[in-house]
């Protein structure tokens, strides 16, 4: 097993591990229960971690993790008139998909 990264919180660690698994990369979240001892241990020692089951998948996993951490930020106007900003590809107001150009 290989530690891929530390995550800022359990939700992010779980999202990253799930995304890796969806791409066929076996990953798991470790240290998910240490947040309760933060203060007794240094905070950086209590952050959740994403681990790979197979070391040989590291290169692919790091590339995918980079893409997950660097989602392009966009700004577009929906046909309903709403301004949609950030990494969103769907309008929050009418659920229309972002136009592809």
N, CA and C atoms as an extended XYZ file, in Angstrom:
303
Properties=species:S:1:pos:R:3:atomname:S:1:resname:S:1:resid:I:1 pbc="F F F"
N         0.842       -1.182        0.000 N   UNK     1
C         0.000        0.000        0.000 CA  UNK     1
C         0.882        1.238        0.000 C   UNK     1
N         0.333        2.318       -0.564 N   UNK     2
C         1.072        3.559       -0.704 CA  UNK     2
C         0.179        4.732       -0.326 C   UNK     2
N         0.692        5.615        0.523 N   UNK     3
C        -0.064        6.817        0.866 CA  UNK     3
C         0.011        7.787       -0.298 C   UNK     3
N        -1.140        8.129       -0.848 N   UNK     4
C        -1.195        9.046       -1.974 CA  UNK     4
C        -1.167       10.496       -1.507 C   UNK     4
N        -2.015       10.825       -0.534 N   UNK     5
C        -2.101       12.206       -0.083 CA  UNK     5
C        -2.853       12.313        1.231 C   UNK     5
N        -2.707       13.459        1.872 N   UNK     6
C        -3.538       13.836        3.012 CA  UNK     6
C        -4.633       14.741        2.472 C   UNK     6
N        -5.796       14.671        3.050 N   UNK     7
C        -6.910       15.523        2.625 CA  UNK     7
C        -7.232       16.511        3.745 C   UNK     7
N        -7.805       17.658        3.397 N   UNK     8
C        -8.121       18.641        4.435 CA  UNK     8
C        -9.249       18.220        5.371 C   UNK     8
N       -10.108       17.291        4.900 N   UNK     9
C       -11.203       16.809        5.744 CA  UNK     9
C       -11.694       15.466        5.204 C   UNK     9
N       -12.553       14.825        5.967 N   UNK    10
C       -13.036       13.492        5.598 CA  UNK    10
C       -13.884       13.503        4.329 C   UNK    10
N       -14.674       14.539        4.142 N   UNK    11
C       -15.520       14.610        2.947 CA  UNK    11
C       -14.674       14.636        1.679 C   UNK    11
N       -13.638       15.449        1.658 N   UNK    12
C       -12.766       15.543        0.487 CA  UNK    12
C       -12.020       14.231        0.278 C   UNK    12
N       -11.513       13.649        1.345 N   UNK    13
C       -10.794       12.370        1.237 CA  UNK    13
C       -11.698       11.298        0.626 C   UNK    13
N       -12.939       11.254        1.057 N   UNK    14
C       -13.887       10.270        0.546 CA  UNK    14
C       -14.205       10.517       -0.928 C   UNK    14
N       -14.391       11.779       -1.295 N   UNK    15
C       -14.644       12.106       -2.703 CA  UNK    15
C       -13.459       11.696       -3.578 C   UNK    15
N       -12.240       11.999       -3.129 N   UNK    16
C       -11.054       11.631       -3.902 CA  UNK    16
C       -10.932       10.113       -4.035 C   UNK    16
N       -11.117        9.391       -2.937 N   UNK    17
C       -11.007        7.926       -2.981 CA  UNK    17
C       -12.082        7.334       -3.886 C   UNK    17
N       -13.294        7.844       -3.822 N   UNK    18
C       -14.371        7.355       -4.687 CA  UNK    18
C       -14.075        7.628       -6.159 C   UNK    18
N       -13.544        8.810       -6.454 N   UNK    19
C       -13.205        9.144       -7.837 CA  UNK    19
C       -12.116        8.211       -8.361 C   UNK    19
N       -11.132        7.920       -7.538 N   UNK    20
C       -10.077        6.989       -7.935 CA  UNK    20
C       -10.657        5.601       -8.199 C   UNK    20
N       -11.509        5.143       -7.301 N   UNK    21
C       -12.130        3.824       -7.463 CA  UNK    21
C       -12.978        3.759       -8.732 C   UNK    21
N       -13.674        4.845       -9.053 N   UNK    22
C       -14.484        4.886      -10.271 CA  UNK    22
C       -13.634        4.775      -11.531 C   UNK    22
N       -12.357        5.116      -11.417 N   UNK    23
C       -11.432        5.000      -12.553 CA  UNK    23
C       -10.658        3.688      -12.525 C   UNK    23
N       -11.040        2.791      -11.633 N   UNK    24
C       -10.395        1.484      -11.563 CA  UNK    24
C        -9.130        1.454      -10.729 C   UNK    24
N        -8.908        2.493       -9.929 N   UNK    25
C        -7.740        2.564       -9.056 CA  UNK    25
C        -8.212        2.264       -7.642 C   UNK    25
N        -7.731        1.163       -7.075 N   UNK    26
C        -8.171        0.778       -5.730 CA  UNK    26
C        -7.576        1.726       -4.697 C   UNK    26
N        -8.459        2.439       -3.995 N   UNK    27
C        -8.039        3.415       -2.997 CA  UNK    27
C        -8.925        3.316       -1.769 C   UNK    27
N        -8.371        3.720       -0.644 N   UNK    28
C        -9.148        3.729        0.595 CA  UNK    28
C        -8.788        4.954        1.421 C   UNK    28
N        -9.676        5.303        2.324 N   UNK    29
C        -9.442        6.419        3.237 CA  UNK    29
C        -8.975        5.841        4.574 C   UNK    29
N        -7.881        6.368        5.071 N   UNK    30
C        -7.336        5.961        6.367 CA  UNK    30
C        -7.358        7.164        7.302 C   UNK    30
N        -7.270        6.904        8.594 N   UNK    31
C        -7.284        7.943        9.634 CA  UNK    31
C        -8.602        8.714        9.699 C   UNK    31
N        -9.682        8.121        9.236 N   UNK    32
C       -10.945        8.854        9.213 CA  UNK    32
C       -11.505        9.152       10.601 C   UNK    32
N       -11.039        8.468       11.613 N   UNK    33
C       -11.600        8.674       12.953 CA  UNK    33
C       -10.676        9.459       13.885 C   UNK    33
N        -9.543        9.928       13.386 N   UNK    34
C        -8.595       10.629       14.251 CA  UNK    34
C        -8.968       12.072       14.545 C   UNK    34
N        -9.945       12.611       13.840 N   UNK    35
C       -10.328       14.003       14.089 CA  UNK    35
C       -10.748       14.202       15.545 C   UNK    35
N       -11.239       13.164       16.173 N   UNK    36
C       -11.676       13.253       17.572 CA  UNK    36
C       -10.540       13.452       18.559 C   UNK    36
N        -9.307       13.152       18.163 N   UNK    37
C        -8.179       13.321       19.079 CA  UNK    37
C        -7.340       14.543       18.729 C   UNK    37
N        -7.819       15.361       17.782 N   UNK    38
C        -7.103       16.594       17.451 CA  UNK    38
C        -7.014       17.438       18.717 C   UNK    38
N        -5.857       17.907       19.011 N   UNK    39
C        -5.610       18.620       20.267 CA  UNK    39
C        -4.732       17.782       21.166 C   UNK    39
N        -5.009       16.491       21.208 N   UNK    40
C        -4.146       15.554       21.919 CA  UNK    40
C        -2.926       15.231       21.056 C   UNK    40
N        -3.158       15.188       19.746 N   UNK    41
C        -2.102       14.990       18.756 CA  UNK    41
C        -2.037       16.240       17.890 C   UNK    41
N        -0.920       16.493       17.237 N   UNK    42
C        -0.861       17.652       16.335 CA  UNK    42
C        -1.936       17.540       15.251 C   UNK    42
N        -2.579       18.658       14.907 N   UNK    43
C        -3.676       18.619       13.929 CA  UNK    43
C        -3.292       17.976       12.603 C   UNK    43
N        -2.071       18.212       12.118 N   UNK    44
C        -1.680       17.629       10.836 CA  UNK    44
C        -1.519       16.114       10.912 C   UNK    44
N        -1.434       15.563       12.113 N   UNK    45
C        -1.350       14.118       12.277 CA  UNK    45
C        -2.735       13.471       12.330 C   UNK    45
N        -3.775       14.289       12.334 N   UNK    46
C        -5.137       13.779       12.455 CA  UNK    46
C        -5.940       13.890       11.158 C   UNK    46
N        -5.315       14.390       10.106 N   UNK    47
C        -6.024       14.543        8.841 CA  UNK    47
C        -6.213       13.190        8.161 C   UNK    47
N        -7.337       13.004        7.476 N   UNK    48
C        -7.552       11.742        6.753 CA  UNK    48
C        -6.583       11.629        5.584 C   UNK    48
N        -6.283       10.399        5.215 N   UNK    49
C        -5.353       10.133        4.127 CA  UNK    49
C        -5.995        9.212        3.097 C   UNK    49
N        -5.573        9.373        1.854 N   UNK    50
C        -6.006        8.486        0.774 CA  UNK    50
C        -4.830        7.573        0.449 C   UNK    50
N        -5.094        6.279        0.502 N   UNK    51
C        -4.064        5.268        0.242 CA  UNK    51
C        -4.436        4.438       -0.970 C   UNK    51
N        -3.419        4.043       -1.725 N   UNK    52
C        -3.604        3.157       -2.870 CA  UNK    52
C        -3.310        1.733       -2.451 C   UNK    52
N        -4.087        0.796       -2.957 N   UNK    53
C        -3.857       -0.617       -2.686 CA  UNK    53
C        -2.666       -1.134       -3.486 C   UNK    53
N        -2.531       -0.654       -4.733 N   UNK    54
C        -1.475       -1.133       -5.626 CA  UNK    54
C        -0.532        0.013       -5.960 C   UNK    54
N         0.716       -0.098       -5.533 N   UNK    55
C         1.708        0.955       -5.748 CA  UNK    55
C         1.892        1.305       -7.223 C   UNK    55
N         1.745        0.344       -8.103 N   UNK    56
C         1.986        0.574       -9.525 CA  UNK    56
C         0.945        1.499      -10.158 C   UNK    56
N        -0.122        1.817       -9.448 N   UNK    57
C        -1.139        2.731       -9.971 CA  UNK    57
C        -0.876        4.179       -9.555 C   UNK    57
N         0.261        4.425       -8.937 N   UNK    58
C         0.556        5.754       -8.397 CA  UNK    58
C         0.550        6.852       -9.462 C   UNK    58
N         1.219        6.638      -10.580 N   UNK    59
C         1.313        7.681      -11.605 CA  UNK    59
C        -0.063        8.087      -12.102 C   UNK    59
N        -0.876        7.108      -12.413 N   UNK    60
C        -2.244        7.388      -12.886 CA  UNK    60
C        -3.076        8.057      -11.797 C   UNK    60
N        -2.915        7.593      -10.558 N   UNK    61
C        -3.671        8.153       -9.439 CA  UNK    61
C        -3.284        9.614       -9.184 C   UNK    61
N        -1.990        9.917       -9.250 N   UNK    62
C        -1.545       11.304       -9.041 CA  UNK    62
C        -2.060       12.228      -10.139 C   UNK    62
N        -2.102       11.745      -11.370 N   UNK    63
C        -2.631       12.545      -12.476 CA  UNK    63
C        -4.117       12.833      -12.266 C   UNK    63
N        -4.860       11.827      -11.857 N   UNK    64
C        -6.290       12.019      -11.606 CA  UNK    64
C        -6.509       12.953      -10.417 C   UNK    64
N        -5.727       12.782       -9.371 N   UNK    65
C        -5.845       13.650       -8.200 CA  UNK    65
C        -5.545       15.100       -8.573 C   UNK    65
N        -4.544       15.321       -9.409 N   UNK    66
C        -4.230       16.675       -9.864 CA  UNK    66
C        -5.439       17.280      -10.579 C   UNK    66
N        -6.058       16.497      -11.456 N   UNK    67
C        -7.243       16.988      -12.174 CA  UNK    67
C        -8.386       17.315      -11.216 C   UNK    67
N        -8.553       16.499      -10.185 N   UNK    68
C        -9.614       16.748       -9.199 CA  UNK    68
C        -9.348       18.015       -8.387 C   UNK    68
N        -8.086       18.295       -8.130 N   UNK    69
C        -7.714       19.464       -7.332 CA  UNK    69
C        -7.661       20.747       -8.151 C   UNK    69
N        -7.676       20.632       -9.472 N   UNK    70
C        -7.567       21.805      -10.339 CA  UNK    70
C        -8.712       21.856      -11.346 C   UNK    70
N        -9.916       21.852      -10.837 N   UNK    71
C       -11.101       21.941      -11.690 CA  UNK    71
C       -11.133       23.330      -12.318 C   UNK    71
N       -11.294       23.402      -13.635 N   UNK    72
C       -11.311       24.725      -14.275 CA  UNK    72
C       -12.488       25.564      -13.771 C   UNK    72
N       -12.207       26.815      -13.517 N   UNK    73
C       -13.241       27.737      -13.057 CA  UNK    73
C       -13.820       28.451      -14.278 C   UNK    73
N       -15.120       28.410      -14.403 N   UNK    74
C       -15.787       28.981      -15.563 CA  UNK    74
C       -16.799       30.025      -15.119 C   UNK    74
N       -17.220       30.805      -16.079 N   UNK    75
C       -18.275       31.792      -15.849 CA  UNK    75
C       -19.114       31.801      -17.126 C   UNK    75
N       -20.377       31.431      -16.983 N   UNK    76
C       -21.246       31.375      -18.158 CA  UNK    76
C       -22.666       31.788      -17.797 C   UNK    76
N       -23.371       32.270      -18.815 N   UNK    77
C       -24.770       32.677      -18.644 CA  UNK    77
C       -25.667       31.573      -19.166 C   UNK    77
N       -26.596       31.155      -18.337 N   UNK    78
C       -27.560       30.127      -18.721 CA  UNK    78
C       -28.664       30.763      -19.566 C   UNK    78
N       -29.341       29.942      -20.324 N   UNK    79
C       -30.451       30.429      -21.147 CA  UNK    79
C       -31.593       30.998      -20.293 C   UNK    79
N       -31.644       30.626      -19.003 N   UNK    80
C       -32.678       31.170      -18.112 CA  UNK    80
C       -32.280       32.538      -17.555 C   UNK    80
N       -31.055       32.986      -17.866 N   UNK    81
C       -30.610       34.304      -17.429 CA  UNK    81
C       -29.672       34.300      -16.230 C   UNK    81
N       -29.485       33.169      -15.584 N   UNK    82
C       -28.611       33.094      -14.413 CA  UNK    82
C       -27.137       33.090      -14.808 C   UNK    82
N       -26.329       33.733      -13.990 N   UNK    83
C       -24.882       33.691      -14.139 CA  UNK    83
C       -24.379       32.532      -13.285 C   UNK    83
N       -23.664       31.607      -13.893 N   UNK    84
C       -23.143       30.431      -13.188 CA  UNK    84
C       -21.620       30.562      -13.166 C   UNK    84
N       -21.053       30.505      -11.960 N   UNK    85
C       -19.607       30.668      -11.809 CA  UNK    85
C       -19.005       29.455      -11.109 C   UNK    85
N       -17.720       29.274      -11.298 N   UNK    86
C       -17.000       28.200      -10.629 CA  UNK    86
C       -16.840       26.998      -11.531 C   UNK    86
N       -16.765       25.833      -10.931 N   UNK    87
C       -16.574       24.596      -11.674 CA  UNK    87
C       -17.877       23.935      -12.082 C   UNK    87
N       -18.982       24.650      -11.946 N   UNK    88
C       -20.286       24.049      -12.203 CA  UNK    88
C       -20.576       23.926      -13.694 C   UNK    88
N       -21.123       22.805      -14.078 N   UNK    89
C       -21.487       22.559      -15.473 CA  UNK    89
C       -22.994       22.472      -15.648 C   UNK    89
N       -23.726       22.816      -14.587 N   UNK    90
C       -25.182       22.773      -14.638 CA  UNK    90
C       -25.717       23.976      -13.878 C   UNK    90
N       -26.764       24.566      -14.411 N   UNK    91
C       -27.380       25.741      -13.789 CA  UNK    91
C       -28.106       25.339      -12.507 C   UNK    91
N       -27.882       26.102      -11.456 N   UNK    92
C       -28.532       25.800      -10.182 CA  UNK    92
C       -30.017       26.141      -10.226 C   UNK    92
N       -30.396       27.049      -11.116 N   UNK    93
C       -31.768       27.528      -11.156 CA  UNK    93
C       -32.686       26.611      -11.970 C   UNK    93
N       -32.232       26.241      -13.184 N   UNK    94
C       -33.125       25.468      -14.063 CA  UNK    94
C       -32.559       24.077      -14.422 C   UNK    94
N       -31.382       23.767      -13.922 N   UNK    95
C       -30.711       22.477      -14.149 CA  UNK    95
C       -30.269       22.251      -15.603 C   UNK    95
N       -30.261       23.310      -16.413 N   UNK    96
C       -29.772       23.176      -17.787 CA  UNK    96
C       -28.256       22.955      -17.761 C   UNK    96
N       -27.760       22.167      -18.699 N   UNK    97
C       -26.331       21.919      -18.790 CA  UNK    97
C       -25.616       23.086      -19.442 C   UNK    97
N       -24.371       23.281      -19.062 N   UNK    98
C       -23.560       24.339      -19.633 CA  UNK    98
C       -23.416       24.097      -21.143 C   UNK    98
N       -23.580       25.149      -21.955 N   UNK    99
C       -23.418       24.957      -23.396 CA  UNK    99
C       -21.966       24.603      -23.732 C   UNK    99
N       -21.794       23.680      -24.646 N   UNK   100
C       -20.461       23.277      -25.107 CA  UNK   100
C       -20.096       24.129      -26.307 C   UNK   100
N       -18.936       24.724      -26.268 N   UNK   101
C       -18.505       25.565      -27.394 CA  UNK   101
C       -17.284       24.996      -28.046 C   UNK   101
